[in-house]
Amino acid sequence: MKRFFLEKLQNWKDSPLRKPLIIRGMRQTGKTWCLKEFSLASFPAGIRLIDFEHSRKWQAVFEPDLDPKRILVELELLLGQPIRAGQNILVFDEVQQCPRALESLRYFYEQMPDLHVAAAGSLLDFALENISFPVGRVQFLDLFPMTFCEFLLANGHSSMAELLLSPPRFIPLAVHEVLLQELRRYCMIGGMPRCVQTWLDTQSILDVRAEQDNLLSAFQQDFSKYTPKVDRRCLETVWENAAKAVGTQIAYARLAPDYTGATNKKAFEVLSMARLLRPVRASSAAGIPLDCAATTRIKIVLGDIGLMQSICNRTAADEWAQTDLLAIYRGSVAEQFAGQELVASFAGREPHWWKREAKNSTAEVDYLVELQRGIQPIEVKSGSAGSLKSLHQFIKDHPDCRDGIILSSAPFAELPEQRLRFIPIYFAGSLNLKNVVES
């Protein structure tokens, strides 16, 4: 499988301002796999992997002090292999199991800057909450499930993937229909690498759904690690109901009716720290950054669209029979897909959404993103331009914003007199590309 994340790792390696790297992401998104693949191509002597979950012997190395030279000598003895700057990459895997190793990264940066050091983990935010190291001593990268473009590449559709890496434009209708069909398949399979591999191996959606269920069971077993932060049963209920609430404004009290709103909010925050879901905050769009104008209103994007389908017990047969992706489950599948792609492509600049503050107003815009120092409104719709009242209202209220984008299953079209662009929804992850912005 091709992961674009490998290019980010190469940029990190080649940067003259390189710092120790911390890779974050939900479980089973391929963090360790990416580091191993990267090491094969970029380091002559390969990877030196310290897996804190596999063995506790590694943790003892960091107990006496955080002197990187002493630590390196002891790691070499235990590994039975040398660790050489420029020849190896030293990787601390599942590093949340050893917070001291996380703390040591600042000293590797200060005393051994030539050594490439990376740390990866799936529950890192929990560990980072309890330690401190000066800002500017480490670099963060986030790894997400496979995008639609990566899914196409894995399935051998390289020419279609190339289309998504170029500016949106009109595509012949025959190709457009095939892309929509592949998108429907992606929305059932999702981007978890194990699920994609299961599809490649068996071509069976039922086998994929079984693998999704296995992943969900593993995630739920992890819930015991989140306690005593919050009750496990509350976590399970909040996660299930959050998956069903994609595309709608949430009320914490309704996520788990048997618990208080404050308890549900804590459960929601814990699930967000585990990267199983991501809050999308409303913004008044008064200026950039959007987060400075954020309100307390929240929507949700789940970590992966395939897992969302499994949590909600949505059958593949029902979805495959649908001709319009946007019509499935009141459009929540399409909004999840668009949100998931935007989160991945705009990493570090979280998407927001907009709701008009005027009394009795129902005007909402699904997503806002920061694009080339401007605010880009995005609607996920199947209707005509004439029915896009909320988007028209936003453009009227914010005349300096970029022209509105409508992600839909319709072919590409432009309406400059209305400041609108209709872009096929499969281009959602391409909106942040430099050549798209300049087109």
C-alpha positions as CSV (number, residue, x, y, z in Angstrom):
1,M,0.0,0.0,0.0
2,K,1.2,3.5,-0.7
3,R,0.8,6.0,2.2
4,F,1.4,9.6,1.5
5,F,2.6,9.9,5.1
6,L,5.9,8.4,4.0
7,E,6.6,11.7,2.1
8,K,6.1,13.6,5.3
9,L,8.6,11.3,7.0
10,Q,11.1,12.0,4.3
11,N,10.6,15.7,4.6
12,W,11.2,15.4,8.3
13,K,14.4,13.4,7.8
14,D,15.8,15.9,5.3
15,S,14.9,19.0,7.2
16,P,18.0,21.0,8.5
17,L,15.7,22.0,11.4
18,R,14.8,18.4,12.3
19,K,13.7,17.6,15.8
20,P,12.7,14.3,17.5
21,L,9.4,13.3,15.9
22,I,6.2,12.2,17.8
23,I,3.6,10.5,15.6
24,R,0.0,10.5,16.9
25,G,-3.1,8.7,15.7
26,M,-5.8,6.2,16.6
27,R,-4.9,2.6,16.9
28,Q,-4.3,0.4,13.8
29,T,-3.8,3.3,11.4
30,G,-0.3,2.1,10.4
31,K,2.1,4.2,12.4
32,T,4.7,1.4,13.0
33,W,4.2,0.0,9.5
34,C,5.0,3.5,8.0
35,L,8.1,3.8,10.1
36,K,9.4,0.4,9.1
37,E,8.7,1.0,5.4
38,F,10.3,4.5,5.7
39,S,13.5,3.0,7.3
40,L,13.9,0.4,4.5
41,A,14.2,3.2,1.9
42,S,15.9,5.9,3.9
43,F,18.3,4.4,6.4
44,P,21.2,2.2,5.2
45,A,21.3,0.2,8.5
46,G,17.6,0.2,9.1
47,I,15.3,0.7,12.1
48,R,16.1,0.2,15.7
49,L,12.7,-0.5,17.3
50,I,12.0,-0.2,21.0
51,D,8.5,-1.6,21.6
52,F,7.4,-0.6,25.1
53,E,4.2,-2.6,24.9
54,H,6.0,-5.9,23.9
55,S,8.5,-5.9,26.8
56,R,8.9,-4.0,30.0
57,K,12.7,-4.3,30.0
58,W,13.0,-1.2,28.0
59,Q,11.3,1.0,30.6
60,A,14.1,0.3,33.1
61,V,16.6,1.9,30.8
62,F,15.0,5.3,31.3
63,E,14.6,5.1,35.1
64,P,18.0,6.3,36.4
65,D,18.2,9.5,34.4
66,L,17.5,10.9,31.0
67,D,21.0,11.2,29.7
68,P,20.7,10.2,26.0
69,K,24.3,8.9,25.8
70,R,23.8,6.5,28.6
71,I,20.4,5.5,27.3
72,L,21.9,4.8,23.9
73,V,24.6,2.6,25.3
74,E,22.1,0.5,27.2
75,L,19.7,0.2,24.3
76,E,22.6,-1.1,22.1
77,L,23.5,-3.7,24.7
78,L,19.9,-4.9,24.9
79,L,19.3,-4.9,21.2
80,G,22.7,-6.4,20.4
81,Q,23.0,-3.9,17.5
82,P,24.7,-0.5,17.2
83,I,22.6,2.7,16.8
84,R,24.4,5.1,14.5
85,A,23.4,8.6,13.6
86,G,22.7,8.9,9.8
87,Q,22.6,5.1,9.5
88,N,19.7,4.1,11.8
89,I,16.4,5.6,12.9
90,L,15.7,5.0,16.6
91,V,11.9,4.4,17.2
92,F,10.1,4.3,20.5
93,D,6.9,2.4,19.7
94,E,3.8,2.5,22.0
95,V,5.7,5.1,23.8
96,Q,2.7,6.0,26.0
97,Q,3.7,3.0,28.1
98,C,6.9,4.8,29.1
99,P,6.4,8.5,29.7
100,R,10.1,8.8,30.7
101,A,11.0,7.9,27.1
102,L,8.8,10.8,25.9
103,E,10.6,13.2,28.3
104,S,13.9,12.0,27.0
105,L,13.2,13.3,23.6
106,R,14.2,16.9,24.6
107,Y,17.6,15.7,25.6
108,F,18.1,13.7,22.4
109,Y,17.4,17.0,20.6
110,E,19.7,19.0,22.7
111,Q,22.7,16.6,23.0
112,M,22.4,14.2,20.0
113,P,20.7,16.3,17.2
114,D,22.3,14.2,14.4
115,L,20.4,11.0,15.5
116,H,17.0,10.5,13.9
117,V,14.6,9.7,16.8
118,A,10.9,9.1,16.4
119,A,8.2,8.1,18.9
120,A,4.8,6.6,18.0
121,G,1.7,5.7,20.0
122,S,-2.0,5.4,19.9
123,L,-2.9,6.9,23.3
124,L,-0.2,9.5,23.3
125,D,-2.4,12.4,24.4
126,F,-3.0,10.6,27.7
127,A,0.7,10.4,28.4
128,L,1.4,13.9,27.1
129,E,-1.2,15.2,29.6
130,N,1.0,14.1,32.5
131,I,4.4,15.2,31.4
132,S,6.0,18.4,30.4
133,F,8.8,19.3,28.1
134,P,9.7,22.7,26.6
135,V,7.9,23.8,23.5
136,G,10.1,23.6,20.4
137,R,12.1,20.5,21.4
138,V,9.9,18.0,19.4
139,Q,7.9,17.9,16.2
140,F,4.4,16.3,15.8
141,L,2.8,14.5,12.9
142,D,-0.6,13.0,12.8
143,L,-1.4,9.8,10.9
144,F,-5.0,9.1,9.8
145,P,-6.8,6.2,8.2
146,M,-6.1,5.7,4.5
147,T,-7.7,8.5,2.4
148,F,-9.9,7.8,-0.6
149,C,-6.9,8.5,-2.9
150,E,-4.8,6.0,-1.0
151,F,-7.6,3.5,-1.2
152,L,-7.8,3.9,-5.0
153,L,-4.0,3.3,-5.3
154,A,-4.2,0.2,-3.1
155,N,-6.9,-1.1,-5.5
156,G,-4.8,-0.5,-8.5
157,H,-6.7,2.6,-9.8
158,S,-3.6,4.7,-10.1
159,S,-5.0,6.8,-13.0
160,M,-8.1,7.7,-11.0
161,A,-5.9,8.6,-8.0
162,E,-3.9,10.9,-10.2
163,L,-7.1,12.7,-11.1
164,L,-7.6,13.5,-7.4
165,L,-4.1,15.0,-7.1
166,S,-4.9,17.6,-9.8
167,P,-7.3,20.6,-9.7
168,P,-11.0,19.6,-9.8
169,R,-12.4,19.8,-13.3
170,F,-15.0,18.2,-15.5
171,I,-14.4,14.5,-15.8
172,P,-16.0,12.3,-18.5
173,L,-19.3,11.0,-17.2
174,A,-18.2,7.4,-17.5
175,V,-15.1,8.0,-15.3
176,H,-17.2,10.1,-12.9
177,E,-19.7,7.2,-12.4
178,V,-16.8,4.7,-11.7
179,L,-15.3,7.1,-9.2
180,L,-18.7,7.4,-7.4
181,Q,-19.0,3.6,-7.4
182,E,-15.5,3.3,-5.9
183,L,-16.4,5.9,-3.3
184,R,-19.5,4.0,-2.3
185,R,-17.2,1.0,-1.8
186,Y,-14.7,3.1,0.3
187,C,-17.6,4.3,2.5
188,M,-18.3,0.7,3.4
189,I,-14.7,-0.4,3.8
190,G,-13.2,2.7,5.3
191,G,-9.5,3.5,5.5
192,M,-8.3,1.3,8.4
193,P,-5.4,-0.6,6.7
194,R,-6.4,-4.0,8.0
195,C,-9.9,-3.6,6.5
196,V,-8.5,-2.4,3.2
197,Q,-6.1,-5.4,3.2
198,T,-8.9,-7.7,4.0
199,W,-10.8,-6.3,0.9
200,L,-7.8,-6.8,-1.3
201,D,-7.3,-10.4,-0.1
202,T,-10.9,-11.6,-0.2
203,Q,-13.0,-9.1,-2.2
204,S,-15.7,-9.7,0.4
205,I,-17.5,-6.9,2.2
206,L,-18.7,-9.4,4.8
207,D,-15.1,-10.3,5.6
208,V,-14.4,-6.6,5.9
209,R,-17.3,-6.1,8.2
210,A,-16.0,-8.9,10.4
211,E,-12.6,-7.2,10.6
212,Q,-14.2,-3.9,11.5
213,D,-16.1,-5.7,14.3
214,N,-12.7,-7.1,15.5
215,L,-11.2,-3.6,15.5
216,L,-14.2,-2.2,17.4
217,S,-13.9,-5.0,20.0
218,A,-10.2,-4.2,20.4
219,F,-10.9,-0.5,20.9
220,Q,-13.6,-1.2,23.5
221,Q,-11.1,-3.4,25.4
222,D,-8.9,-0.3,25.4
223,F,-11.6,1.6,27.3
224,S,-10.4,-0.1,30.5
225,K,-7.2,1.9,30.1
226,Y,-9.2,5.2,30.1
227,T,-10.6,4.6,33.5
228,P,-10.6,6.0,36.2
229,K,-11.0,9.0,33.8
230,V,-14.6,8.0,33.1
231,D,-17.0,5.1,33.4
232,R,-16.5,2.4,30.7
233,R,-20.2,1.9,30.1
234,C,-20.6,5.6,29.7
235,L,-17.7,5.6,27.1
236,E,-19.4,2.8,25.1
237,T,-22.7,4.5,25.0
238,V,-21.3,7.9,24.1
239,W,-19.2,6.4,21.3
240,E,-22.1,4.5,19.8
241,N,-24.5,7.5,20.0
242,A,-21.8,9.9,18.7
243,A,-21.4,7.7,15.6
244,K,-25.1,8.0,15.0
245,A,-25.0,11.8,15.5
246,V,-22.6,12.6,12.7
247,G,-23.8,15.6,10.8
248,T,-25.9,17.0,13.6
249,Q,-25.1,19.4,16.5
250,I,-24.7,17.3,19.6
251,A,-26.0,17.8,23.1
252,Y,-23.8,16.1,25.7
253,A,-26.8,15.2,27.8
254,R,-28.3,13.1,25.0
255,L,-25.2,11.1,24.2
256,A,-25.8,8.8,27.3
257,P,-29.1,9.6,29.0
258,D,-28.3,7.6,32.1
259,Y,-25.4,9.9,32.9
260,T,-25.1,13.6,33.5
261,G,-24.1,16.0,30.8
262,A,-20.8,16.7,32.6
263,T,-20.0,13.0,32.7
264,N,-20.8,12.6,29.1
265,K,-18.7,15.6,28.1
266,K,-15.7,14.0,29.9
267,A,-16.3,10.7,28.1
268,F,-16.5,12.6,24.8
269,E,-13.2,14.4,25.6
270,V,-11.5,11.1,26.4
271,L,-12.7,9.5,23.1
272,S,-11.3,12.6,21.3
273,M,-8.0,12.2,23.1
274,A,-7.9,8.6,21.8
275,R,-8.6,9.9,18.3
276,L,-11.7,7.7,18.0
277,L,-13.7,10.8,17.2
278,R,-13.0,14.4,16.5
279,P,-15.0,17.4,17.5
280,V,-15.8,20.0,14.8
281,R,-16.5,23.3,16.5
282,A,-18.7,26.0,15.1
283,S,-17.1,29.3,14.3
284,S,-18.6,32.7,13.7
285,A,-16.1,33.1,10.9
286,A,-15.2,36.6,12.2
287,G,-11.6,36.1,11.0
288,I,-8.6,33.8,10.9
289,P,-7.7,31.6,12.7
290,L,-11.2,30.1,12.8
291,D,-10.6,28.7,16.2
292,C,-10.3,32.2,17.7
293,A,-14.0,32.7,16.8
294,A,-15.1,29.2,17.8
295,T,-18.4,28.8,19.8
296,T,-19.5,26.0,22.1
297,R,-21.6,24.3,19.4
298,I,-20.1,21.0,18.3
299,K,-20.6,18.4,15.6
300,I,-18.6,15.1,15.2
301,V,-16.4,13.4,12.7
302,L,-15.6,9.8,13.6
303,G,-12.1,8.5,13.2
304,D,-13.1,6.2,10.3
305,I,-16.1,6.0,8.0
306,G,-16.0,2.2,7.8
307,L,-16.0,1.8,11.6
308,M,-18.9,4.3,11.7
309,Q,-20.9,2.0,9.5
310,S,-20.2,-1.0,11.6
311,I,-21.0,0.8,14.9
312,C,-24.4,1.8,13.5
313,N,-25.0,-1.7,12.2
314,R,-25.6,-0.4,8.7
315,T,-25.7,-3.3,6.2
316,A,-23.6,-3.2,3.1
317,A,-26.5,-4.5,1.0
318,D,-28.7,-1.5,1.9
319,E,-25.9,1.0,1.1
320,W,-24.8,-0.7,-2.2
321,A,-28.4,-0.5,-3.4
322,Q,-28.4,3.3,-3.0
323,T,-27.6,5.2,-6.2
324,D,-27.0,8.5,-4.4
325,L,-24.4,8.5,-1.7
326,L,-25.8,11.8,-0.3
327,A,-29.2,10.2,0.3
328,I,-27.9,7.5,2.6
329,Y,-28.9,8.1,6.3
330,R,-29.9,11.7,5.8
331,G,-26.6,12.5,4.3
332,S,-24.5,11.6,7.4
333,V,-22.3,9.2,5.4
334,A,-21.4,11.9,2.9
335,E,-20.8,14.4,5.6
336,Q,-18.6,11.9,7.5
337,F,-16.6,11.2,4.3
338,A,-16.1,14.9,3.6
339,G,-15.1,15.6,7.2
340,Q,-12.7,12.7,7.4
341,E,-11.0,13.8,4.2
342,L,-10.8,17.5,5.3
343,V,-9.4,16.5,8.7
344,A,-6.6,14.5,7.0
345,S,-5.7,17.0,4.3
346,F,-6.0,20.1,6.6
347,A,-4.0,18.5,9.5
348,G,-3.1,21.2,11.9
349,R,-5.9,23.5,10.7
350,E,-9.1,21.9,12.0
351,P,-12.2,22.3,10.0
352,H,-15.1,24.1,11.6
353,W,-18.7,24.7,10.7
354,W,-21.1,27.7,10.8
355,K,-24.5,28.4,12.2
356,R,-26.0,31.9,12.0
357,E,-26.4,33.5,15.3
358,A,-29.6,35.5,14.4
359,K,-32.7,34.6,16.3
360,N,-34.9,31.9,14.7
361,S,-32.3,31.3,12.0
362,T,-31.6,27.8,10.8
363,A,-28.8,28.8,8.4
364,E,-25.8,26.3,8.6
365,V,-22.8,25.6,6.5
366,D,-21.4,22.1,6.9
367,Y,-17.6,23.0,6.9
368,L,-15.3,26.0,7.0
369,V,-11.6,25.6,6.4
370,E,-8.7,28.1,6.3
371,L,-7.4,28.2,2.7
372,Q,-4.7,30.6,1.4
373,R,-5.4,33.2,4.2
374,G,-9.1,33.1,3.4
375,I,-12.2,31.3,4.8
376,Q,-13.5,28.6,2.5
377,P,-17.2,27.6,3.1
378,I,-18.1,24.0,2.0
379,E,-21.5,22.4,1.7
380,V,-22.2,18.8,1.3
381,K,-25.4,18.8,-0.8
382,S,-27.3,17.1,-3.6
383,G,-29.6,20.0,-4.3
384,S,-29.4,22.8,-7.0
385,A,-27.7,26.1,-6.4
386,G,-31.1,27.7,-5.9
387,S,-31.7,25.6,-2.8
388,L,-28.4,26.5,-1.1
389,K,-29.9,29.2,1.1
390,S,-27.5,28.8,4.0
391,L,-24.4,29.0,1.7
392,H,-25.8,32.1,0.0
393,Q,-26.5,33.6,3.4
394,F,-22.9,32.9,4.6
395,I,-21.4,34.5,1.4
396,K,-23.7,37.5,1.9
397,D,-22.7,37.9,5.6
398,H,-19.0,37.3,4.8
399,P,-18.3,39.0,1.5
400,D,-14.5,38.5,1.9
401,C,-14.7,34.7,2.1
402,R,-13.7,32.5,-0.8
403,D,-16.3,31.4,-3.3
404,G,-18.5,28.6,-1.9
405,I,-17.9,25.0,-2.7
406,I,-20.6,22.4,-3.0
407,L,-19.4,18.8,-2.6
408,S,-22.0,16.6,-4.3
409,S,-22.4,13.6,-6.6
410,A,-23.1,16.0,-9.5
411,P,-20.4,16.6,-12.1
412,F,-18.1,19.6,-11.9
413,A,-19.7,23.0,-12.6
414,E,-19.0,26.7,-11.9
415,L,-21.5,29.5,-11.3
416,P,-19.4,32.6,-11.0
417,E,-22.4,34.9,-10.9
418,Q,-23.4,33.2,-7.7
419,R,-19.9,32.7,-6.4
420,L,-20.3,28.9,-6.3
421,R,-18.4,25.9,-7.5
422,F,-19.9,22.4,-7.7
423,I,-17.1,19.9,-7.1
424,P,-17.6,16.1,-7.1
425,I,-17.5,14.8,-3.5
426,Y,-14.6,12.5,-4.3
427,F,-12.4,15.6,-4.6
428,A,-12.9,16.5,-0.9
429,G,-9.4,15.5,0.1
430,S,-7.9,17.5,-2.8
431,L,-9.1,21.0,-1.7
432,N,-5.9,21.8,0.2
433,L,-3.6,21.0,-2.7
434,K,-1.6,24.1,-3.8
435,N,-2.4,23.6,-7.5
436,V,-6.1,23.3,-6.6
437,V,-6.1,26.6,-4.6
438,E,-4.3,28.4,-7.5
439,S,-6.7,27.1,-10.2
